[in-house]
Amino acid sequence: MKVSQSRGALLTALCAGLLVSFGAVAKDDLPDITEEGLHRIKDSNLAIVYAKPEVNLAVYSRIWLLEPTVAFRKNWQRDQNRGYPLKVSNADMENIKSELAKLFDEVFRAELSEGGYVLVDEAADDVLLVRPAIVNLDVRAPDTMRAGRSYQYSESSGEMTLYLEIYDSTTGDLLGKALDRQADRERGYFQWQTRVTNRAAADRILKGWAKILREGLDEAHAAAGTEVVGDDAE
């Protein structure tokens, strides 16, 4: 399956639109079947999940995890810069996106590896391709780490939404997709937000999503009576 940067950018735009359309309707009003023929899974640990009927994820013991694309909430930069002496620049935004993408990769690879899944970067019959995106990223009080920066306080570090697609890596067949919004807890009081606190909040959310993905794959293998083995298997 050929992967391109342009397709990754297109995915970000599409899932941002998907977030808006899903947010405009009640959860019970979502279609049971998508245009791609995916069926909605109502009993899920993620907010919205669609999957190909009778798909057998147990045939996949290796994972091709693509680098996530990251997109901020619409008008986030404009809203952040309103009334603040130190403006959030385009370079600041790129740094935040890059750091979040790197953290995403670290967290998901660690969780999947711990579960016995081998991470690869090429297609094969037993390889599941995972294409993630973070959209609607809303960092309440970004720490740009610049000299002379002002201290910023908020009750929460912010929120973000995961959009995930999974494919058969050899055929490119779309097997499922999911959408889930998570927010850092509202503390009820203002706290000084730094790069450390923002990263910790993102880490908590990402670990939750990574665990859900790993447990879903584990359940598929358990149902099929197969085991997942790592690189040390003979």
C-alpha positions as CSV (number, residue, x, y, z in Angstrom):
1,M,0.0,0.0,0.0
2,K,1.5,3.3,-1.1
3,V,1.6,6.0,1.5
4,S,1.9,9.7,0.7
5,Q,2.2,12.9,2.6
6,S,-0.5,14.5,0.5
7,R,-2.9,11.7,1.4
8,G,-2.1,12.3,5.1
9,A,-3.0,16.0,4.7
10,L,-6.2,15.1,3.0
11,L,-7.1,12.7,5.8
12,T,-6.7,15.4,8.3
13,A,-9.1,17.7,6.4
14,L,-11.6,14.9,5.9
15,C,-11.7,13.8,9.5
16,A,-12.0,17.4,10.7
17,G,-15.1,17.6,8.5
18,L,-16.2,14.3,9.9
19,L,-15.9,15.6,13.4
20,V,-18.1,18.6,12.5
21,S,-20.7,16.5,10.9
22,F,-20.9,13.9,13.7
23,G,-21.0,16.7,16.3
24,A,-24.0,18.2,14.6
25,V,-26.2,15.2,15.1
26,A,-27.2,13.1,18.1
27,K,-25.2,9.9,18.6
28,D,-28.3,7.8,18.0
29,D,-28.9,9.5,14.6
30,L,-25.6,8.3,13.1
31,P,-25.9,6.0,10.1
32,D,-25.7,2.3,10.8
33,I,-23.8,1.7,7.6
34,T,-21.3,4.1,5.9
35,E,-20.9,4.7,2.2
36,E,-17.8,2.4,2.4
37,G,-20.0,-0.4,3.7
38,L,-18.7,-0.2,7.3
39,H,-21.2,-1.1,10.0
40,R,-21.5,0.9,13.2
41,I,-20.3,-0.8,16.4
42,K,-22.5,0.6,19.2
43,D,-20.9,-1.2,22.1
44,S,-17.4,0.3,22.0
45,N,-14.9,2.0,24.3
46,L,-14.5,4.8,21.7
47,A,-17.3,7.3,20.9
48,I,-17.8,6.3,17.3
49,V,-16.6,3.1,15.7
50,Y,-17.4,1.6,12.3
51,A,-16.0,-1.8,11.1
52,K,-16.3,-4.1,8.1
53,P,-18.7,-6.9,8.8
54,E,-17.1,-10.1,10.0
55,V,-13.6,-8.7,9.7
56,N,-11.1,-11.0,11.3
57,L,-8.4,-8.9,12.9
58,A,-6.8,-12.1,14.4
59,V,-5.0,-12.7,11.1
60,Y,-2.8,-9.6,11.9
61,S,0.0,-10.0,14.4
62,R,2.2,-7.1,13.1
63,I,1.4,-3.4,13.0
64,W,2.4,-0.7,10.5
65,L,1.8,2.4,12.5
66,L,1.9,5.5,10.4
67,E,3.0,8.9,11.7
68,P,-0.1,10.8,12.9
69,T,-1.2,14.0,11.3
70,V,-2.1,16.8,13.8
71,A,-4.5,19.7,13.3
72,F,-5.5,22.4,15.7
73,R,-9.1,23.6,16.4
74,K,-10.3,26.1,13.9
75,N,-9.2,29.6,14.8
76,W,-7.1,28.3,17.7
77,Q,-4.2,30.6,16.9
78,R,-6.4,33.7,16.5
79,D,-8.2,33.0,19.8
80,Q,-4.9,32.4,21.6
81,N,-3.3,35.6,20.4
82,R,-6.3,37.8,21.3
83,G,-5.2,40.0,24.2
84,Y,-1.8,38.3,24.8
85,P,1.4,40.3,24.4
86,L,3.4,37.2,23.3
87,K,1.8,35.8,20.2
88,V,1.7,32.1,19.2
89,S,3.6,32.0,15.9
90,N,3.2,29.5,13.0
91,A,6.5,28.1,14.1
92,D,5.2,27.6,17.6
93,M,2.2,25.7,16.2
94,E,4.4,23.4,14.1
95,N,6.6,22.7,17.1
96,I,3.5,21.7,19.2
97,K,2.2,19.5,16.4
98,S,5.6,17.8,15.9
99,E,6.0,17.1,19.7
100,L,2.5,15.7,19.9
101,A,3.0,13.4,16.9
102,K,6.3,12.2,18.4
103,L,4.6,11.5,21.8
104,F,1.8,9.7,20.0
105,D,4.2,7.4,18.2
106,E,6.2,6.7,21.4
107,V,3.0,5.9,23.5
108,F,1.3,3.7,20.9
109,R,4.5,1.8,20.0
110,A,5.2,1.1,23.6
111,E,1.7,-0.2,24.3
112,L,1.5,-2.4,21.2
113,S,5.0,-3.8,21.7
114,E,4.2,-4.6,25.3
115,G,1.2,-6.5,24.0
116,G,3.4,-8.7,21.8
117,Y,2.8,-6.9,18.5
118,V,5.7,-6.4,16.2
119,L,6.0,-2.9,14.6
120,V,7.0,-2.9,11.0
121,D,7.1,-0.3,8.1
122,E,6.1,-2.5,5.2
123,A,3.1,-4.4,3.9
124,A,2.5,-8.1,4.4
125,D,-0.4,-10.5,4.7
126,D,-0.2,-10.4,8.5
127,V,0.4,-6.6,8.8
128,L,-2.4,-4.3,9.9
129,L,-1.9,-0.7,8.7
130,V,-3.0,1.9,11.2
131,R,-3.5,5.5,10.0
132,P,-4.1,7.9,12.9
133,A,-4.8,11.6,13.1
134,I,-5.3,14.1,15.9
135,V,-7.8,16.8,15.1
136,N,-9.5,19.7,16.9
137,L,-6.4,20.1,19.1
138,D,-7.1,22.8,21.7
139,V,-4.2,23.6,24.0
140,R,-5.6,26.0,26.5
141,A,-2.4,27.6,27.6
142,P,0.6,26.8,25.3
143,D,4.1,27.2,26.7
144,T,6.2,28.5,23.8
145,M,9.4,28.3,25.8
146,R,10.5,31.8,24.6
147,A,12.4,34.2,26.7
148,G,10.1,36.8,28.4
149,R,7.0,34.6,28.0
150,S,4.1,35.3,30.3
151,Y,2.7,32.8,32.7
152,Q,-0.6,31.2,31.6
153,Y,-3.2,29.7,33.8
154,S,-6.2,27.5,33.1
155,E,-8.4,24.9,34.8
156,S,-7.5,22.3,32.1
157,S,-4.7,21.6,29.6
158,G,-7.2,21.3,26.8
159,E,-8.6,18.6,24.5
160,M,-8.1,16.7,21.3
161,T,-9.9,14.2,19.1
162,L,-8.5,10.9,17.7
163,Y,-9.5,9.8,14.2
164,L,-8.2,6.4,13.3
165,E,-8.4,4.2,10.2
166,I,-7.2,0.6,9.9
167,Y,-6.5,-1.1,6.6
168,D,-5.3,-4.4,5.3
169,S,-1.7,-3.4,4.4
170,T,-1.5,-5.4,1.1
171,T,-4.9,-4.8,-0.4
172,G,-5.6,-1.3,1.0
173,D,-9.0,-2.5,2.1
174,L,-10.5,-0.2,4.8
175,L,-11.4,-2.4,7.7
176,G,-12.6,0.1,10.2
177,K,-12.5,3.7,11.5
178,A,-13.1,5.4,14.9
179,L,-13.5,8.9,16.3
180,D,-13.1,9.8,19.9
181,R,-12.8,13.1,21.8
182,Q,-11.0,13.3,25.1
183,A,-10.3,16.3,27.3
184,D,-8.0,16.9,30.3
185,R,-9.9,17.0,33.5
186,E,-11.4,20.4,34.7
187,R,-9.8,20.9,38.1
188,G,-12.2,23.6,39.4
189,Y,-9.3,25.9,40.0
190,F,-6.7,27.7,37.8
191,Q,-3.2,26.1,37.5
192,W,-0.1,27.3,35.9
193,Q,0.2,25.5,32.6
194,T,3.7,24.6,31.3
195,R,5.1,22.4,28.6
196,V,5.5,19.7,31.3
197,T,1.8,19.8,32.5
198,N,0.6,20.0,28.9
199,R,2.7,17.0,27.9
200,A,1.5,15.0,31.0
201,A,-2.1,15.6,30.0
202,A,-1.5,14.5,26.4
203,D,0.3,11.4,27.6
204,R,-2.6,10.4,29.8
205,I,-5.1,10.7,26.9
206,L,-2.8,8.9,24.4
207,K,-2.2,6.0,26.8
208,G,-5.9,5.5,27.1
209,W,-6.4,5.4,23.4
210,A,-3.4,3.1,22.8
211,K,-4.7,0.7,25.5
212,I,-8.1,0.5,23.8
213,L,-6.5,-0.3,20.4
214,R,-4.3,-3.0,21.9
215,E,-7.2,-4.5,23.9
216,G,-9.3,-4.6,20.8
217,L,-6.7,-6.5,18.9
218,D,-6.2,-8.8,21.9
219,E,-9.9,-9.6,22.0
220,A,-9.9,-10.5,18.3
221,H,-7.0,-13.0,18.9
222,A,-8.7,-14.4,22.0
223,A,-11.9,-15.0,20.1
224,A,-10.1,-16.8,17.3
225,G,-8.0,-18.8,19.7
226,T,-4.7,-17.4,18.4
227,E,-1.8,-15.8,20.2
228,V,0.3,-12.7,19.5
229,V,4.0,-13.3,19.7
230,G,6.8,-10.8,19.6
231,D,10.2,-10.9,18.0
232,D,11.6,-13.5,20.4
233,A,9.2,-16.2,19.3
234,E,10.8,-19.2,17.7
